[in-house]
Structures are given as structure tokens and as C-alpha cells.
Amino acid sequence: MRVIAGKYRSRRLKGPGRLRLRPTSDRLRETFFNILGPAVEDSLFVDLYAGTGAIGIEALSRGARLAVFVESHAASARLIRQNLESLEIRHSAEVIDSEAVPGLEKLAARRLVADFIFLDPPYDDAATEHMRVLEFLDASHLIAPYGFVIAEHHRRMELPQRLRRLERTRLHEQGDAALSFYRLAAAA
């Protein structure tokens, strides 16, 4: 695994090793950040189910002011910290050892507003986790008015077109994976 572009371009990240993780492929990560483009600069980026931290680290490499990594698995959270340390990222990153929704609750209690929230739960529990997080975000104040919630999922998995406030504005399929982009309906 490597950082694709930006400040840390071509730097290697420690991979999952024996951990049962399914990192986003380099190709899909590159496509994802090409879609987001320069909007990542100076953003607050939340990486849920962060795994190796590759998505949030890519955001930092491309100029995000802060990346928050939410990861409940202790070994994965250690891996994220090791990857951040290897790149000497200390002040623009935060790792929250927590399940996704309790981690988001912690951010909400701090009154943070995220420009991007990325979620890629493990496939074995994906349907439940996607909906739990999307419903929480739909009812929260965590998303900036023109922010995005981006869900990575298997292309055959159906996610809702619209919740109460969030609506899908884009679906990008690549191989077996898909990215669903959600925005607040008033900002779409």
C-alpha cells in the first residue's frame, strides 16, 4: 500500500498483515480522490472503520487540515497510529478507538462539522453498519452544508437513494466496489 498523491506521495503504508482487513484498492482510492478534487484541501475528513488509515492519510496528503480516524479494533487502531508516525503526522490527525456511531457521537458532542465522512464497514456486517451510520448522520449536525458522506460498498448492495435529509447524488462503480456519495438535500 502506498500514498497516491500529494505531500506524502509514493510513501509506503504498513498493510494489514494478518489483520482481517479489506483495504480500499489503490485504484479505487485514486478514483475517489480524483472525484473529490481540490475540495479536500483544508477540510475536516472523517474516516470511519479506518482499518489501515489509508483513506484518511490520503486526505491529509492532499491537504486536509484534520483527519479523524474511527476504528474499534485495537490492532487496527495501533496500525493507523504506526502509519501516522511513519509519516511524522502528529498534529493534523486524531484516532478515536471506538465503534463508528459512538465515535460520531463523540465528534458531535464537540460540535465538529465534517466536510467529508467516509465509511467502509466490513462486508460481513455491511448492510447493518451502513444503515446505522447513514441514519445517525441523517439526523445529526455533523455534515457541513456542502459536505459529503461517501459510502464504499459492494456494487450489488443497494443503499437508499434518499433518507430524510441525505440524498445520494452520485454512484460510482468500479470492479466489485461502488461509492455512493450523499449530500444534505438542501445543498444538492
VOBA-1610 file (N, C-alpha, C; in pm, whole numbers, padded with zeros to 5 digits, always signed):
BEGIN
Met+00084-00118+00000Met+00000+00000+00000Met+00088+00124+00000Arg+00040+00224-00072Arg+00117+00348-00081Arg+00021+00467-00084Val+00076+00584-00053Val+00001+00708-00067Val+00010+00747-00214Ile-00101+00784-00274Ile-00107+00803-00418Ile-00060+00941-00463Ala-00102+01046-00393Ala-00068+01181-00440Ala-00049+01275-00322Gly+00002+01394-00352Gly+00015+01497-00251Gly+00147+01493-00176Lys+00144+01551-00058Lys+00262+01568+00026Lys+00336+01438+00054Tyr+00264+01329+00075Tyr+00325+01200+00111Tyr+00327+01103-00007Arg+00315+01156-00127Arg+00308+01074-00248Arg+00417+00967-00252Ser+00375+00845-00288Ser+00461+00728-00305Ser+00516+00672-00175Arg+00483+00732-00062Arg+00529+00677+00065Arg+00451+00550+00095Arg+00519+00452+00146Arg+00458+00322+00178Arg+00386+00329+00312Leu+00273+00257+00316Leu+00198+00240+00440Leu+00207+00095+00480Lys+00209+00074+00609Lys+00209-00063+00659Lys+00072-00123+00632Gly+00071-00240+00569Gly-00054-00306+00532Gly-00114-00385+00647Pro-00226-00450+00619Pro-00298-00520+00725Pro-00228-00644+00779Gly-00132-00699+00704Gly-00065-00821+00752Gly-00166-00930+00782Arg-00165-00979+00904Arg-00257-01086+00944Arg-00394-01035+00987Leu-00409-00904+00997Leu-00539-00849+01034Leu-00638-00877+00923Arg-00760-00906+00961Arg-00864-00934+00862Arg-00926-00804+00814Leu-00851-00732+00731Leu-00897-00606+00676Leu-00905-00619+00525Arg-00989-00537+00467Arg-01005-00530+00322Arg-00986-00384+00282Pro-00858-00342+00270Pro-00835-00201+00238Pro-00890-00163+00101Thr-00932-00039+00089Thr-00973+00014-00041Thr-00854+00005-00136Ser-00877-00046-00255Ser-00768-00063-00351Ser-00708+00074-00387Asp-00580+00071-00426Asp-00514+00195-00469Asp-00591+00260-00584Arg-00638+00178-00675Arg-00709+00230-00793Arg-00839+00300-00753Leu-00918+00237-00665Leu-01043+00299-00621Leu-01015+00423-00536Arg-00911+00418-00454Arg-00874+00534-00372Arg-00836+00651-00462Glu-00761+00623-00568Glu-00723+00729-00662Glu-00846+00788-00730Thr-00936+00703-00776Thr-01060+00750-00839Thr-01141+00835-00741Phe-01154+00786-00619Phe-01229+00856-00515Phe-01176+00998-00495Phe-01044+01010-00478Phe-00988+01143-00453Phe-00986+01230-00579Asn-00982+01169-00696Asn-00996+01248-00818Asn-01136+01308-00827Ile-01237+01233-00782Ile-01375+01285-00780Ile-01386+01403-00683Leu-01325+01388-00564Leu-01333+01496-00463Leu-01252+01617-00506Gly-01142+01594-00574Gly-01060+01703-00626Gly-01006+01796-00519Pro-00991+01924-00554Pro-00929+02020-00462Pro-01015+02053-00338Ala-01139+02006-00335Ala-01225+02033-00218Ala-01168+01971-00091Val-01078+01874-00104Val-01018+01809+00013Val-00927+01906+00090Glu-00869+02001+00018Glu-00779+02097+00083Glu-00851+02172+00194Asp-00787+02178+00309Asp-00835+02249+00428Asp-00966+02191+00483Ser-00995+02066+00453Ser-01120+02003+00500Ser-01100+01929+00632Leu-01212+01901+00697Leu-01213+01808+00809Leu-01267+01677+00751Phe-01186+01573+00755Phe-01215+01446+00691Phe-01227+01338+00798Val-01339+01266+00799Val-01360+01159+00896Val-01355+01026+00822Asp-01269+00936+00870Asp-01250+00803+00812Asp-01304+00701+00912Leu-01425+00651+00886Leu-01488+00551+00974Leu-01446+00411+00932Tyr-01439+00320+01029Tyr-01391+00183+01002Tyr-01255+00197+00932Ala-01167+00274+00990Ala-01047+00324+00924Ala-00945+00218+00884Gly-00945+00103+00947Gly-00855-00006+00906Gly-00709+00030+00913Thr-00644+00050+00798Thr-00503+00088+00793Thr-00484+00239+00803Gly-00593+00314+00781Gly-00585+00460+00781Gly-00554+00518+00644Ala-00547+00434+00541Ala-00504+00479+00409Ala-00591+00591+00352Ile-00722+00584+00372Ile-00811+00688+00316Ile-00786+00822+00384Gly-00786+00824+00517Gly-00762+00949+00589Gly-00623+01004+00566Ile-00523+00917+00556Ile-00386+00961+00528Ile-00378+01022+00389Glu-00448+00962+00293Glu-00451+01020+00157Glu-00513+01159+00162Ala-00619+01177+00243Ala-00681+01309+00257Ala-00581+01409+00313Leu-00506+01368+00416Leu-00404+01457+00473Leu-00296+01490+00371Ser-00255+01391+00294Ser-00154+01412+00192Ser-00201+01514+00088Arg-00331+01518+00065Arg-00388+01610-00034Arg-00434+01741+00028Gly-00397+01766+00153Gly-00419+01898+00211Gly-00530+01912+00313Ala-00593+01803+00355Ala-00695+01815+00460Ala-00630+01874+00585Arg-00701+01960+00656Arg-00645+02020+00776Arg-00649+01926+00894Leu-00748+01835+00895Leu-00760+01738+01004Leu-00827+01612+00951Ala-00771+01497+00987Ala-00834+01369+00958Ala-00860+01300+01091Val-00983+01255+01109Val-01021+01181+01228Val-01045+01037+01185Phe-00973+00946+01248Phe-00984+00803+01218Phe-01063+00738+01330Val-01172+00670+01296Val-01253+00600+01394Val-01239+00451+01366Glu-01186+00379+01464Glu-01160+00236+01448Glu-01179+00166+01581Ser-01260+00059+01582Ser-01290-00012+01705Ser-01194-00127+01735His-01128-00179+01636His-01038-00292+01654His-00903-00241+01702Ala-00859-00284+01820Ala-00738-00230+01883Ala-00614-00246+01795Ala-00597-00362+01732Ala-00479-00385+01647Ala-00481-00292+01525Ser-00599-00267+01469Ser-00610-00176+01355Ser-00581-00032+01398Ala-00630+00009+01515Ala-00602+00144+01565Ala-00451+00162+01587Arg-00383+00058+01636Arg-00237+00064+01651Arg-00170+00079+01513Leu-00221+00006+01414Leu-00167+00014+01278Leu-00182+00155+01222Ile-00296+00217+01244Ile-00317+00355+01199Ile-00213+00447+01264Arg-00197+00432+01395Arg-00100+00516+01466Arg+00043+00493+01413Gln+00077+00368+01382Gln+00210+00338+01326Gln+00226+00405+01189Asn+00122+00398+01106Asn+00130+00463+00974Asn+00142+00614+00987Leu+00069+00673+01079Leu+00080+00818+01102Leu+00219+00853+01151Glu+00271+00775+01244Glu+00405+00800+01299Glu+00512+00786+01191Ser+00499+00686+01104Ser+00600+00666+00999Ser+00605+00785+00904Leu+00495+00857+00891Leu+00491+00975+00804Leu+00512+01104+00883Glu+00534+01089+01015Glu+00554+01201+01107Glu+00434+01296+01108Ile+00314+01237+01102Ile+00190+01315+01111Ile+00149+01313+01258Arg+00153+01430+01321Arg+00123+01434+01464Arg+00008+01527+01501His-00001+01640+01436His-00097+01741+01481His-00223+01752+01397Ser-00224+01689+01281Ser-00341+01702+01194Ser-00423+01574+01188Ala-00399+01483+01283Ala-00471+01356+01283Ala-00512+01319+01425Glu-00626+01251+01434Glu-00676+01204+01562Glu-00732+01065+01540Val-00698+00972+01629Val-00752+00837+01622Val-00846+00818+01739Ile-00970+00779+01710Ile-01070+00751+01813Ile-01092+00600+01814Asp-01060+00539+01927Asp-01079+00394+01944Asp-01225+00371+01982Ser-01307+00342+01884Ser-01450+00332+01908Ser-01520+00268+01790Glu-01639+00214+01815Glu-01729+00176+01707Glu-01769+00304+01635Ala-01822+00291+01515Ala-01850+00408+01430Ala-01948+00507+01493Val-02067+00462+01531Val-02167+00558+01582Val-02123+00621+01714Pro-02072+00547+01812Pro-02022+00615+01932Pro-01908+00713+01901Gly-01824+00681+01803Gly-01720+00774+01762Gly-01778+00901+01705Leu-01882+00887+01623Leu-01950+01004+01568Leu-02019+01084+01678Glu-02073+01016+01777Glu-02134+01086+01891Glu-02031+01172+01964Lys-01909+01120+01977Lys-01801+01198+02041Lys-01771+01324+01959Leu-01767+01310+01828Leu-01743+01427+01743Leu-01858+01526+01752Ala-01981+01475+01756Ala-02098+01562+01766Ala-02097+01638+01898Ala-02056+01572+02007Ala-02050+01638+02137Ala-01950+01754+02136Arg-01850+01745+02049Arg-01750+01852+02036Arg-01794+01958+01936Arg-01911+01940+01879Arg-01970+02032+01783Arg-01884+02049+01657Leu-01817+01940+01617Leu-01740+01943+01493Leu-01834+01928+01374Val-01794+01985+01262Val-01870+01973+01138Val-01771+01924+01033Ala-01801+01809+00973Ala-01709+01746+00878Ala-01745+01782+00735Asp-01642+01801+00656Asp-01660+01825+00513Asp-01680+01693+00439Phe-01611+01588+00487Phe-01621+01455+00427Phe-01625+01350+00536Ile-01718+01258+00523Ile-01725+01143+00613Ile-01727+01019+00523Phe-01624+00938+00538Phe-01610+00817+00457Phe-01636+00695+00543Leu-01717+00601+00491Leu-01741+00478+00564Leu-01728+00357+00474Asp-01659+00258+00527Asp-01638+00133+00455Asp-01637+00020+00557Pro-01755-00017+00609Pro-01759-00122+00711Pro-01723-00258+00654Pro-01686-00351+00741Pro-01656-00488+00693Pro-01776-00544+00617Tyr-01748-00614+00508Tyr-01856-00666+00424Tyr-01950-00761+00497Asp-01899-00839+00596Asp-01988-00935+00662Asp-02100-00867+00741Asp-02083-00741+00780Asp-02186-00671+00855Asp-02223-00540+00786Ala-02195-00532+00657Ala-02204-00406+00585Ala-02343-00345+00582Ala-02445-00422+00551Ala-02580-00365+00537Ala-02625-00298+00666Thr-02609-00368+00777Thr-02649-00312+00907Thr-02568-00188+00941Glu-02437-00196+00923Glu-02349-00084+00960Glu-02371+00037+00870His-02385+00016+00740His-02411+00130+00651His-02536+00204+00696Met-02643+00130+00720Met-02769+00196+00757Met-02759+00263+00894Arg-02694+00198+00989Arg-02679+00257+01123Arg-02608+00392+01112Val-02500+00397+01036Val-02424+00522+01024Val-02501+00625+00942Leu-02557+00585+00829Leu-02630+00680+00746Leu-02748+00741+00822Glu-02821+00659+00897Glu-02934+00711+00974Glu-02887+00807+01085Phe-02776+00774+01150Phe-02722+00864+01251Phe-02684+00998+01187Leu-02611+00992+01077Leu-02566+01115+01011Leu-02684+01196+00957Asp-02786+01128+00909Asp-02905+01194+00857Asp-02970+01281+00964Ala-02961+01237+01090Ala-03026+01310+01199Ala-02929+01402+01274Ser-02802+01405+01236Ser-02703+01481+01312Ser-02672+01615+01247His-02588+01691+01317His-02539+01819+01263His-02394+01806+01217Leu-02344+01686+01201Leu-02202+01664+01173Leu-02158+01696+01031Ile-02249+01706+00939Ile-02213+01727+00798Ile-02221+01875+00763Ala-02112+01927+00707Ala-02110+02066+00663Ala-02216+02086+00555Pro-02269+02208+00540Pro-02377+02231+00442Pro-02348+02177+00302Tyr-02224+02184+00258Tyr-02190+02130+00126Tyr-02096+02010+00138Gly-02103+01944+00252Gly-02019+01828+00276Gly-02075+01702+00212Phe-01994+01598+00215Phe-02032+01470+00157Phe-02015+01358+00258Val-02106+01262+00250Val-02090+01132+00315Val-02068+01035+00200Ile-01959+00961+00207Ile-01927+00868+00099Ile-01920+00728+00157Ala-02001+00639+00101Ala-02006+00500+00148Ala-01947+00410+00042Glu-01844+00334+00081Glu-01793+00230-00008Glu-01868+00102+00023His-01910+00031-00081His-01988-00091-00061His-01972-00182-00182His-02018-00304-00167His-02017-00396-00280His-02116-00344-00383Arg-02082-00354-00509Arg-02168-00295-00613Arg-02308-00356-00616Arg-02325-00480-00569Arg-02459-00541-00567Arg-02541-00500-00445Met-02479-00431-00351Met-02550-00387-00231Met-02630-00261-00263Glu-02756-00264-00228Glu-02843-00148-00251Glu-02845-00059-00128Leu-02804+00064-00144Leu-02817+00164-00039Leu-02930+00258-00080Pro-02992+00322+00018Pro-03106+00408-00018Pro-03066+00528-00103Gln-03156+00565-00192Gln-03136+00685-00274Gln-03149+00810-00187Arg-03240+00802-00090Arg-03266+00918-00005Arg-03308+00875+00134Leu-03260+00950+00232Leu-03308+00937+00369Leu-03390+01063+00395Arg-03408+01101+00518Arg-03486+01221+00545Arg-03416+01347+00492Arg-03288+01363+00527Arg-03212+01482+00486Arg-03103+01452+00385Leu-03051+01332+00386Leu-02942+01295+00295Leu-02998+01235+00167Glu-02937+01272+00055Glu-02975+01207-00070Glu-02849+01173-00149Arg-02856+01060-00216Arg-02743+01018-00298Arg-02741+01102-00424Thr-02626+01163-00448Thr-02610+01248-00566Thr-02523+01184-00673Arg-02453+01077-00634Arg-02365+01011-00731Arg-02340+00868-00686Leu-02334+00779-00783Leu-02297+00640-00760Leu-02187+00607-00860His-02071+00567-00809His-01959+00531-00896His-01924+00385-00872Glu-01930+00303-00977Glu-01897+00161-00966Glu-01764+00135-01033Gln-01683+00053-00966Gln-01552+00017-01021Gln-01522-00125-00975Gly-01515-00218-01068Gly-01496-00358-01031Gly-01613-00405-00947Asp-01584-00474-00837Asp-01689-00521-00746Asp-01731-00416-00645Ala-01661-00303-00641Ala-01688-00200-00541Ala-01771-00086-00601Ala-01835-00013-00511Ala-01911+00106-00551Ala-01892+00213-00445Leu-01904+00337-00486Leu-01901+00451-00396Leu-02032+00526-00411Ser-02104+00541-00301Ser-02227+00622-00300Ser-02197+00753-00231Phe-02223+00864-00300Phe-02197+00999-00248Phe-02329+01060-00204Tyr-02337+01100-00078Tyr-02456+01162-00023Tyr-02428+01305+00018Arg-02529+01391-00001Arg-02524+01529+00045Arg-02654+01561+00116Leu-02652+01667+00193Leu-02775+01718+00251Leu-02863+01766+00136Ala-02988+01730+00137Ala-03078+01758+00025Ala-03082+01906-00010Ala-03080+01993+00088Ala-03088+02136+00061Ala-02962+02187-00008Ala-02850+02115+00006Ala-02724+02159-00053Ala-02698+02094-00188Ala-02780+01999-00226Ala-02754+01925-00351Ala-02779+02008-00473
//
